[in-house]
């Protein structure tokens, strides 16, 4: 019996020894996640981050699309109505022309008609100047410049001083803020 008892104790001791490391391993497993659990946690974290960035990207794309549409509409409106202020400022000049035409029907004095035309011309020239439109200098003797002038004809000349120079202006040219609006049509000496 002693033998059976001692064998039984040995089995219990062995069982308790084998159980203790299992218990320790189990405790350690619960305390430290396995590599698979770590990878799964990292995957979940990265997936959440990707979803967040995807939502932010879609929001930014929608915002940019709205900005683009709004800008196109504003540009379209500017093009459509850009000349509004220019045309509005021309209305008083057309009113002056209409009054001049009506006055011309009852007036036989040429001097009065001339004076009225000069007043309207000066008013219109002042309006153009205020809006950045300036005439191109085409006085006789000015050097011919292909950037500003268009040669309508070439006139042979014996005077060396007039060669390559503007002799006469057929049609006046204009510039708008340092950009040629219409080239001057000129006669050039050759």
C-alpha positions in Angstrom: 0.0 0.0 0.0 2.8 2.3 0.7 4.0 1.6 -2.7 0.6 2.5 -4.2 0.4 5.6 -2.1 3.9 6.7 -3.1 3.2 6.1 -6.8 0.0 8.0 -6.4 1.8 10.9 -4.8 4.5 10.8 -7.6 1.8 10.9 -10.2 0.1 13.9 -8.5 3.4 15.7 -8.1 4.2 15.1 -11.8 0.7 16.2 -12.7 1.0 19.3 -10.6 4.4 20.1 -12.1 3.1 19.6 -15.6 0.0 21.7 -14.8 1.9 24.6 -13.4 3.9 25.3 -16.6 0.7 25.0 -18.6 -1.0 27.5 -16.3 2.0 29.8 -16.6 2.0 29.5 -20.4 -1.7 30.2 -20.4 -1.3 33.3 -18.2 1.6 34.4 -20.4 -0.5 33.9 -23.6 -3.3 36.0 -22.2 -0.9 38.8 -21.1 1.1 39.0 -24.4 -0.9 38.7 -27.7 0.4 36.3 -30.2 2.0 37.4 -33.4 -1.3 36.7 -35.3 -3.2 38.9 -32.9 -0.7 41.7 -33.2 -0.9 41.5 -37.0 -4.7 41.5 -36.8 -4.7 44.6 -34.6 -2.3 46.4 -36.9 -4.4 45.4 -39.9 -7.6 46.8 -38.2 -5.7 50.0 -37.3 -4.4 50.5 -40.9 -7.8 49.6 -42.4 -9.5 52.3 -40.2 -6.8 54.8 -41.2 -7.3 54.0 -44.9 -11.1 54.5 -44.6 -10.6 57.8 -42.8 -8.2 59.0 -45.5 -10.5 57.8 -48.3 -13.4 59.8 -46.8 -11.1 62.9 -46.6 -10.0 62.4 -50.2 -13.6 62.1 -51.4 -14.5 65.2 -49.5 -11.6 67.2 -51.0 -12.5 66.0 -54.5 -16.1 67.0 -54.1 -15.0 70.4 -52.7 -12.6 70.9 -55.6 -15.3 69.9 -58.1 -17.7 72.5 -56.5 -14.9 75.1 -56.7 -14.2 74.3 -60.4 -17.9 74.6 -61.3 -18.3 77.8 -59.4 -15.2 79.3 -61.0 -16.4 78.3 -64.5 -19.8 79.9 -63.8 -18.2 83.1 -62.6 -15.9 83.2 -65.6 -18.9 82.6 -67.9 -20.8 85.5 -66.3 -17.8 87.8 -66.6 -17.5 87.0 -70.3 -21.2 87.4 -70.8 -21.6 90.6 -68.9 -18.0 92.0 -69.0 -18.8 94.6 -71.6 -21.8 95.8 -69.5 -20.0 98.8 -67.9 -18.3 99.7 -71.2 -21.6 99.7 -73.1 -23.4 101.6 -70.3 -20.8 104.4 -70.4 -21.3 104.7 -74.2 -25.1 105.4 -73.8 -24.6 109.1 -73.1 -22.5 109.5 -76.2 -25.2 107.9 -78.4 -27.7 110.2 -76.7 -25.6 113.2 -77.7 -25.5 111.9 -81.3 -29.3 111.6 -81.4 -29.7 115.1 -80.1 -27.2 116.3 -82.7 -29.1 114.6 -85.5 -32.4 116.1 -84.3 -30.8 119.6 -84.0 -29.2 119.2 -87.5 -32.6 118.8 -89.1 -33.7 122.3 -88.0 -30.3 124.0 -88.2 -28.8 125.6 -91.2 -25.7 126.9 -89.5 -22.7 124.6 -90.3 -20.6 126.1 -87.5 -23.1 124.9 -84.9 -23.1 121.3 -86.4 -19.3 121.3 -86.4 -19.1 122.4 -82.8 -21.6 119.7 -81.8 -19.6 117.0 -83.6 -16.4 118.2 -82.0 -18.0 118.1 -78.5 -19.2 114.5 -79.1 -15.8 113.5 -80.6 -13.9 114.9 -77.6 -16.3 113.2 -75.2 -15.9 109.8 -77.0 -12.0 110.2 -77.1 -12.0 111.0 -73.4 -14.1 107.9 -72.7 -11.6 105.7 -74.7 -8.7 107.2 -72.9 -10.3 106.6 -69.5 -10.6 102.9 -70.4 -7.0 102.5 -71.5 -7.5 102.9 -75.2 -4.8 105.2 -76.8 -4.1 106.1 -80.4 -0.8 104.8 -81.9 1.5 107.5 -83.0 1.6 107.6 -86.8 2.7 111.1 -87.5 4.7 111.6 -90.7 8.3 110.8 -90.2 7.8 108.1 -87.5 9.8 104.9 -88.0 7.7 102.1 -89.5 7.2 99.4 -86.9 5.6 96.1 -87.9 4.4 95.6 -84.3 2.3 98.8 -84.5 1.8 99.5 -88.1 0.4 97.8 -91.2 1.8 98.9 -94.5 -1.0 99.5 -96.9 1.2 100.7 -99.7 4.8 101.6 -100.3 5.6 105.0 -101.8 8.9 105.5 -103.6 10.8 108.5 -102.4 14.1 110.2 -103.3 14.6 111.6 -99.8 16.7 109.2 -97.7 15.2 110.6 -94.5 11.7 109.2 -95.5 12.9 105.7 -96.3 11.5 103.2 -93.8 9.3 106.0 -92.3 5.6 106.6 -92.2 4.6 109.1 -94.9 0.8 109.1 -94.4 -1.8 107.4 -92.2 -4.8 105.8 -94.0 -6.5 104.5 -90.8 -5.5 105.3 -87.2 -4.5 102.4 -84.9 -5.2 102.0 -81.2 -3.7 100.2 -78.2 -5.5 98.9 -75.2 -3.2 98.8 -72.1 0.0 98.3 -74.2 -1.6 95.7 -76.4 -2.4 96.5 -80.1 -6.1 96.7 -80.5 -5.9 97.7 -84.1 -2.8 98.3 -86.2 -2.4 101.6 -87.9 -2.7 101.4 -91.7 0.0 103.6 -93.2 1.9 104.5 -96.3 5.6 103.8 -96.0 8.5 105.5 -97.9 10.9 103.3 -99.8 
